[in-house]
Amino acid sequence: MLIIVLLIGITSGYFFGQDNAIEELSELFIKNTTNIEIDLTPNNEEK
């Protein structure tokens, strides 16, 4: 299930733009499940 959430989060960035609600929910689910904080935003540039 974690892999499915990860794939949905990654692909939603390409369809709905960066930092959309689906991506944010996927990141939250992964954080709550694994205690790993990740950013699924494609082409995310470091600030």
Order of alpha helices (4+ residues) and beta strands (2+ residues): alpha-alpha
